[in-house]
Amino acid sequence: MKKLLSVLFLLAMLVAEAQIPDHIYKPNIHAVKLYKSGDIYSYPVMTVNSNDLLELHFDDLDADIKNYYYTYQLCNADWTPASIQSYDYIRGFQTNSIRTYRYSSMALTRYTHYQATIPDRSSAPTRSGNYLLKVFLNDDTTQLVFTKRFLVVDTKASVSAQVQQPFNGNYFKTHQRVQVAVSTVAGQINTFSPQDLKVVIVQNNIWPTAAMIDHPSIFRGNYYEYSDEENTTFPAGKEWRWIDLRSLRLMSDRMQRMDEADKTRTDVFVKPDVERGSQVYVYYQDYDGIYTIENSDGDNPLWQSDFAWVHFTFIPPGNRAFEGKSIYLFGELTNYLPDDSSRMIFNAEKGVYEKALLLKQGYYNYSYVTVSDKKQPGNSMSMENTEGNYWGTENTYMVLVYFRPFGARADELIGFSRVSSVFQR
């Protein structure tokens, strides 16, 4: 019996380890959004034991009624599951049913819209840290549908950050350096060494490129400074491209054409994009890579918005495919990941890269990135061949401070700050 329990526990741990943050496991699920209640542009962050609320929205294109449930998974600073039982960080029920749903109306695409307010009064996180919101079917956690990240903060440290131009000549014109200062005076934190704190810097909500720093550059008592350029420097990119899908009756400025020939679907063709690395940098306001669900054709964007197949085209220099590299559509619309669902296909006859995504009406930021086809450690996304990098680009950075007390089994999130690289223009 003990051996059987050990095997079951090991299998459960393997399943937990395999869960991917911000990932959709079912093809019928679209337009998953999690944000602060009432603020569609925000990142889902809440304070522990507060009245902060988050909104969850998603659509099921099967257009039927299913029994969706959700729960929380506490994670460490690196998003590995914390080795702690759920009843140690969830107050009340361990799982919750999503009871609010509505059928779509005024749309060619039939779907069911689900929504929930988090946390529920009967179930809430009690510890600070990184959390995965896990949505699954029929109160069976093995039938995972999707995951979304959110943060719970217990402020015990003051955090200040500043975005600067790097000193290194190789990065001076193309990168941005984030200088971070942390003070734990007010929080009465007992640290045995400077390595007890971890600082994570996230550019534009892009977790795959986040920097984790566990050694301060300067340490004096309760003051920690993180300013090492090797760990705090990010490629600046350029302002994000956009496509306005808020109306599918009138064409917006980035649309080349709309096609509704068969009356069962809408196809939107975006004006072809070209590389911007050789172009002069131009500042304009963007949403730093996110998308919003909005609708100018109906009253309610949640269930009166339609879906469209949106066709993106990228014209490489000389109409030739990148040698040894693949190009991906990048942004929140593809969960910031270069994978099969975001990889663009080269059309040799036209000399362009093409990709079509099924998107709900709204306003979308996006970019293009390249990744080397060589399967080796260190392969990373790059905008050098597609967008270019300019040090003065406006980007938003999240700075997170984690602390693990002596003997604890999970990282606490004790500090949070956001800073924008708005330089004088």
C-alpha positions as CSV (number, residue, x, y, z in Angstrom):
1,M,0.0,0.0,0.0
2,K,2.8,2.4,0.9
3,K,4.5,1.7,-2.5
4,L,1.2,2.4,-4.3
5,L,0.8,5.7,-2.5
6,S,4.4,6.6,-3.3
7,V,3.8,5.9,-7.0
8,L,0.6,8.0,-7.0
9,F,2.4,10.8,-5.3
10,L,5.3,10.7,-7.8
11,L,2.8,10.7,-10.7
12,A,1.0,13.7,-9.2
13,M,4.2,15.6,-8.9
14,L,5.1,14.8,-12.5
15,V,1.8,16.1,-13.6
16,A,2.3,19.3,-11.6
17,E,5.7,19.8,-13.0
18,A,4.4,19.4,-16.6
19,Q,1.9,22.2,-16.2
20,I,2.9,25.1,-18.4
21,P,2.1,28.7,-17.3
22,D,-0.2,30.7,-19.6
23,H,-1.0,27.7,-21.7
24,I,-4.2,26.6,-23.4
25,Y,-4.6,22.8,-23.6
26,K,-7.9,22.6,-25.5
27,P,-8.4,23.9,-29.1
28,N,-11.9,25.1,-28.5
29,I,-10.8,27.7,-25.9
30,H,-10.0,31.2,-27.1
31,A,-9.7,34.8,-25.8
32,V,-8.5,34.0,-22.3
33,K,-8.0,37.1,-20.3
34,L,-7.2,37.7,-16.6
35,Y,-6.8,41.2,-15.3
36,K,-7.6,43.5,-12.4
37,S,-11.3,44.1,-12.0
38,G,-12.5,46.9,-14.2
39,D,-9.1,47.5,-15.9
40,I,-8.6,45.7,-19.2
41,Y,-5.1,47.0,-19.6
42,S,-3.7,45.8,-16.3
43,Y,-1.6,42.8,-15.2
44,P,-3.3,40.5,-12.6
45,V,-1.7,41.5,-9.3
46,M,-3.4,41.6,-6.0
47,T,-2.4,42.2,-2.3
48,V,-2.7,39.3,0.1
49,N,-5.8,39.4,2.4
50,S,-7.2,42.5,0.7
51,N,-10.3,43.3,-1.2
52,D,-8.5,43.2,-4.6
53,L,-10.4,41.4,-7.3
54,L,-9.5,39.9,-10.7
55,E,-11.7,39.2,-13.7
56,L,-11.4,36.0,-15.7
57,H,-12.9,35.8,-19.2
58,F,-12.7,33.1,-21.8
59,D,-14.7,31.7,-24.7
60,D,-15.6,28.1,-25.6
61,L,-16.2,27.7,-29.4
62,D,-18.0,24.4,-28.8
63,A,-21.0,26.7,-27.9
64,D,-22.4,24.4,-25.3
65,I,-22.5,24.3,-21.5
66,K,-19.7,22.6,-19.6
67,N,-18.8,22.3,-16.0
68,Y,-15.7,24.4,-15.6
69,Y,-13.9,24.7,-12.3
70,Y,-10.7,26.5,-11.1
71,T,-8.2,26.3,-8.4
72,Y,-4.8,27.9,-7.5
73,Q,-1.3,26.5,-7.6
74,L,1.3,28.2,-5.6
75,C,4.7,28.5,-7.4
76,N,8.2,29.5,-6.6
77,A,10.0,32.5,-8.1
78,D,11.0,30.4,-11.1
79,W,7.3,29.1,-11.6
80,T,8.1,25.6,-10.4
81,P,5.3,24.3,-8.2
82,A,6.0,24.9,-4.5
83,S,6.4,21.8,-2.3
84,I,3.5,22.7,0.0
85,Q,0.0,21.4,0.3
86,S,-2.9,23.5,-1.2
87,Y,-4.7,23.8,2.1
88,D,-1.6,25.7,3.4
89,Y,-2.2,28.5,0.9
90,I,-5.9,28.4,0.0
91,R,-8.5,29.5,2.5
92,G,-11.9,27.7,2.1
93,F,-12.8,25.4,-0.9
94,Q,-9.9,24.0,-2.9
95,T,-11.9,24.2,-6.2
96,N,-14.6,26.5,-7.4
97,S,-17.2,26.2,-10.1
98,I,-17.5,28.9,-12.8
99,R,-21.3,29.5,-12.9
100,T,-21.5,32.7,-15.0
101,Y,-21.8,32.1,-18.7
102,R,-23.7,33.4,-21.7
103,Y,-24.2,32.4,-25.3
104,S,-22.9,34.7,-28.0
105,S,-25.2,36.9,-29.9
106,M,-25.0,39.1,-33.0
107,A,-22.0,37.0,-34.2
108,L,-21.3,34.6,-37.0
109,T,-19.2,32.5,-34.7
110,R,-21.2,30.7,-32.1
111,Y,-19.5,30.4,-28.7
112,T,-20.2,30.4,-24.9
113,H,-18.6,33.1,-22.9
114,Y,-17.5,32.2,-19.3
115,Q,-16.4,34.7,-16.6
116,A,-15.6,34.6,-13.0
117,T,-14.5,37.1,-10.3
118,I,-11.4,35.9,-8.4
119,P,-10.9,35.3,-5.5
120,D,-14.3,33.9,-4.6
121,R,-15.6,34.7,-1.1
122,S,-15.4,31.0,-0.2
123,S,-11.9,30.5,-1.5
124,A,-8.9,32.8,-1.6
125,P,-5.0,32.6,-1.5
126,T,-3.6,33.2,1.9
127,R,0.1,33.5,1.1
128,S,2.0,35.8,-1.2
129,G,3.9,34.5,-4.2
130,N,3.5,33.4,-7.8
131,Y,0.2,31.6,-8.6
132,L,-1.2,29.6,-11.5
133,L,-4.9,29.8,-12.0
134,K,-5.8,26.4,-13.3
135,V,-9.2,25.9,-15.1
136,F,-10.3,22.3,-15.6
137,L,-13.4,20.3,-16.4
138,N,-16.0,18.5,-14.2
139,D,-14.1,19.1,-11.0
140,D,-11.3,16.8,-12.3
141,T,-7.9,18.4,-12.0
142,T,-6.5,16.0,-14.6
143,Q,-8.8,17.5,-17.3
144,L,-6.8,20.7,-17.4
145,V,-8.1,23.3,-19.9
146,F,-5.8,26.3,-19.5
147,T,-3.5,28.1,-17.0
148,K,-3.0,31.8,-16.3
149,R,-0.4,33.5,-14.1
150,F,-1.2,36.0,-11.4
151,L,0.7,37.5,-8.5
152,V,-0.2,37.9,-4.8
153,V,2.0,40.5,-3.0
154,D,2.6,40.9,0.8
155,T,4.5,44.2,0.8
156,K,7.4,43.9,3.2
157,A,10.0,45.7,1.0
158,S,10.1,49.0,-0.7
159,V,11.2,48.8,-4.4
160,S,12.4,51.6,-6.6
161,A,13.5,51.1,-10.2
162,Q,14.9,53.3,-13.0
163,V,15.4,52.6,-16.7
164,Q,18.7,53.9,-18.0
165,Q,20.8,53.8,-21.1
166,P,23.6,51.1,-20.7
167,F,27.2,52.1,-20.3
168,N,28.5,49.2,-22.4
169,G,29.3,50.5,-25.9
170,N,27.9,47.3,-27.5
171,Y,24.4,47.9,-26.0
172,F,24.4,51.7,-25.7
173,K,22.1,52.3,-28.7
174,T,20.1,49.1,-28.7
175,H,19.4,48.1,-25.0
176,Q,17.9,49.3,-21.8
177,R,19.3,48.8,-18.3
178,V,17.0,48.5,-15.2
179,Q,18.6,49.7,-12.0
180,V,16.8,48.4,-8.9
181,A,17.0,49.4,-5.2
182,V,15.3,47.4,-2.4
183,S,14.9,48.3,1.2
184,T,13.6,45.9,3.8
185,V,13.7,48.3,6.8
186,A,9.9,48.6,7.2
187,G,9.2,44.9,6.7
188,Q,11.4,43.6,9.5
189,I,12.9,40.8,7.3
190,N,15.6,38.7,8.9
191,T,18.0,37.8,6.1
192,F,21.1,35.7,6.9
193,S,22.8,36.6,3.6
194,P,22.2,38.9,0.5
195,Q,21.3,35.8,-1.4
196,D,18.1,35.3,0.6
197,L,16.4,37.8,-1.7
198,K,15.7,37.2,-5.4
199,V,14.8,40.0,-7.8
200,V,13.0,39.2,-11.0
201,I,12.7,41.8,-13.8
202,V,10.0,41.2,-16.5
203,Q,9.9,43.3,-19.7
204,N,6.4,44.0,-21.1
205,N,4.9,40.9,-19.3
206,I,7.2,38.6,-21.2
207,W,8.1,35.9,-18.7
208,P,10.2,33.7,-21.0
209,T,12.9,36.5,-21.2
210,A,12.6,37.6,-17.5
211,A,15.9,38.1,-15.6
212,M,16.3,36.6,-12.1
213,I,19.1,38.1,-9.9
214,D,20.1,36.6,-6.6
215,H,23.3,38.6,-5.9
216,P,23.0,42.3,-5.3
217,S,25.7,44.7,-6.7
218,I,25.7,46.7,-3.4
219,F,24.6,45.4,0.0
220,R,24.5,47.6,3.1
221,G,22.4,46.5,6.0
222,N,18.8,46.5,4.9
223,Y,19.6,48.1,1.5
224,Y,20.2,46.1,-1.7
225,E,21.0,47.5,-5.1
226,Y,20.9,45.5,-8.4
227,S,22.7,47.3,-11.2
228,D,25.0,44.8,-12.9
229,E,24.6,45.4,-16.6
230,E,25.1,41.7,-17.4
231,N,22.0,40.8,-15.6
232,T,19.8,43.8,-15.8
233,T,20.0,44.7,-19.5
234,F,17.3,44.0,-22.1
235,P,17.1,44.5,-25.9
236,A,14.8,47.5,-26.3
237,G,13.0,46.5,-29.5
238,K,10.7,49.1,-31.0
239,E,7.1,50.1,-30.5
240,W,4.7,47.2,-31.1
241,R,2.8,46.9,-34.4
242,W,-1.0,46.9,-34.2
243,I,-4.2,45.7,-35.8
244,D,-7.5,47.2,-34.9
245,L,-10.3,44.6,-35.0
246,R,-12.9,46.5,-32.9
247,S,-15.1,46.7,-36.0
248,L,-15.7,44.0,-38.6
249,R,-18.1,46.2,-40.5
250,L,-15.7,49.0,-41.3
251,M,-12.0,48.6,-42.2
252,S,-9.4,50.1,-39.9
253,D,-6.2,51.7,-41.1
254,R,-4.1,48.5,-40.9
255,M,-6.5,46.3,-42.7
256,Q,-5.8,45.5,-46.4
257,R,-9.2,43.8,-47.0
258,M,-12.0,41.8,-45.4
259,D,-13.6,38.8,-46.9
260,E,-17.0,37.4,-46.0
261,A,-17.7,35.4,-49.1
262,D,-19.1,32.2,-47.6
263,K,-21.2,34.0,-44.9
264,T,-20.0,31.6,-42.3
265,R,-16.7,33.2,-41.4
266,T,-14.8,36.5,-41.7
267,D,-11.3,36.8,-43.0
268,V,-9.2,39.9,-42.3
269,F,-6.0,40.5,-44.2
270,V,-3.5,42.7,-42.5
271,K,-1.4,45.0,-44.6
272,P,2.0,43.3,-45.2
273,D,4.7,44.1,-42.7
274,V,8.4,44.7,-43.5
275,E,11.5,44.7,-41.4
276,R,12.1,47.8,-39.3
277,G,15.7,47.4,-38.3
278,S,16.9,49.7,-41.0
279,Q,14.1,52.3,-40.5
280,V,14.3,55.4,-38.3
281,Y,12.7,54.9,-34.9
282,V,9.3,56.5,-34.5
283,Y,7.6,56.9,-31.2
284,Y,3.8,56.2,-30.9
285,Q,1.7,55.0,-28.0
286,D,1.1,51.3,-27.8
287,Y,-0.1,48.7,-25.3
288,D,3.4,47.0,-24.9
289,G,2.3,43.8,-26.5
290,I,-1.1,43.0,-24.9
291,Y,-4.5,42.8,-26.6
292,T,-7.9,44.0,-25.4
293,I,-11.3,42.6,-26.1
294,E,-13.3,45.6,-27.5
295,N,-16.2,46.0,-29.9
296,S,-17.5,49.1,-31.7
297,D,-20.2,47.1,-33.5
298,G,-22.2,46.0,-30.5
299,D,-23.0,46.9,-26.9
300,N,-21.1,44.2,-25.0
301,P,-17.7,43.1,-26.2
302,L,-17.7,39.9,-24.1
303,W,-20.5,38.0,-25.9
304,Q,-21.4,40.3,-28.8
305,S,-18.0,40.3,-30.4
306,D,-17.3,38.1,-33.4
307,F,-14.2,36.0,-34.3
308,A,-12.2,36.5,-37.5
309,W,-9.4,34.6,-39.2
310,V,-6.7,37.3,-39.3
311,H,-4.0,36.8,-41.9
312,F,-0.5,38.3,-41.2
313,T,2.2,38.7,-43.8
314,F,5.8,39.5,-43.3
315,I,8.0,40.4,-46.2
316,P,11.7,39.5,-45.5
317,P,14.5,41.5,-47.1
318,G,14.9,40.5,-50.8
319,N,11.9,38.2,-50.5
320,R,14.2,35.4,-49.3
321,A,13.6,33.2,-46.3
322,F,15.9,33.7,-43.3
323,E,18.7,31.1,-43.5
324,G,18.8,28.8,-40.4
325,K,16.1,30.8,-38.6
326,S,12.3,30.6,-38.2
327,I,10.1,33.6,-37.7
328,Y,7.2,33.8,-35.2
329,L,4.3,36.0,-34.6
330,F,4.8,37.4,-31.1
331,G,2.8,39.0,-28.3
332,E,0.0,38.2,-25.9
333,L,-2.0,37.0,-28.8
334,T,0.4,34.0,-29.0
335,N,1.2,33.9,-25.3
336,Y,4.7,35.3,-25.9
337,L,5.9,31.9,-27.1
338,P,7.6,30.8,-30.3
339,D,5.9,27.5,-30.9
340,D,4.1,25.6,-33.7
341,S,0.9,27.8,-33.2
342,S,2.8,31.0,-33.8
343,R,5.4,29.9,-36.4
344,M,5.0,31.6,-39.7
345,I,5.2,29.6,-43.0
346,F,7.3,30.8,-45.8
347,N,5.5,31.1,-49.2
348,A,8.2,30.6,-51.7
349,E,6.0,31.6,-54.6
350,K,5.2,35.0,-53.1
351,G,8.5,35.4,-51.2
352,V,6.7,36.2,-47.9
353,Y,6.0,34.6,-44.5
354,E,2.3,34.0,-43.7
355,K,0.3,33.1,-40.6
356,A,-3.5,33.1,-39.9
357,L,-4.9,33.3,-36.3
358,L,-8.5,33.1,-35.1
359,L,-8.9,36.2,-33.1
360,K,-11.8,37.8,-31.2
361,Q,-12.7,41.5,-31.9
362,G,-10.4,43.8,-30.1
363,Y,-7.2,45.8,-30.4
364,Y,-4.0,43.8,-30.8
365,N,-0.3,44.6,-30.4
366,Y,2.1,42.2,-32.0
367,S,5.7,41.9,-33.3
368,Y,7.8,39.4,-35.2
369,V,10.8,37.5,-33.7
370,T,13.3,35.0,-35.1
371,V,14.7,31.9,-33.4
372,S,17.7,29.8,-34.6
373,D,16.7,26.4,-35.9
374,K,19.7,24.9,-34.2
375,K,18.5,22.9,-31.1
376,Q,21.0,24.0,-28.6
377,P,21.0,25.7,-25.2
378,G,21.0,29.5,-25.3
379,N,18.7,29.8,-28.3
380,S,16.7,32.9,-27.7
381,M,14.1,35.1,-29.4
382,S,15.5,38.1,-31.3
383,M,14.0,41.2,-32.9
384,E,17.2,42.2,-34.6
385,N,16.2,40.8,-38.0
386,T,12.5,41.9,-37.9
387,E,12.0,44.9,-35.6
388,G,15.4,46.3,-34.7
389,N,16.3,47.7,-31.3
390,Y,16.4,51.3,-30.2
391,W,17.4,52.3,-26.7
392,G,14.7,55.0,-26.5
393,T,11.8,52.7,-27.1
394,E,9.0,52.9,-24.5
395,N,8.8,49.6,-22.5
396,T,7.2,48.7,-19.2
397,Y,9.1,46.6,-16.6
398,M,7.8,44.7,-13.6
399,V,10.2,44.4,-10.7
400,L,9.4,41.6,-8.3
401,V,11.2,40.8,-5.0
402,Y,11.1,37.3,-3.5
403,F,12.1,36.1,0.0
404,R,12.3,32.6,1.4
405,P,12.5,32.6,5.2
406,F,14.8,30.0,6.8
407,G,13.1,26.6,6.7
408,A,10.3,27.7,4.4
409,R,9.3,25.7,1.4
410,A,8.1,28.5,-0.9
411,D,9.2,31.9,-2.1
412,E,7.2,34.9,-0.8
413,L,6.6,37.9,-3.0
414,I,7.4,40.8,-0.7
415,G,7.9,43.6,-3.2
416,F,6.4,44.8,-6.5
417,S,6.9,47.8,-8.7
418,R,6.3,48.9,-12.3
419,V,8.4,51.3,-14.2
420,S,8.2,52.7,-17.7
421,S,11.1,53.7,-19.9
422,V,9.7,57.0,-20.9
423,F,12.7,59.1,-21.8
424,Q,12.7,62.8,-22.6
425,R,11.9,63.2,-26.3
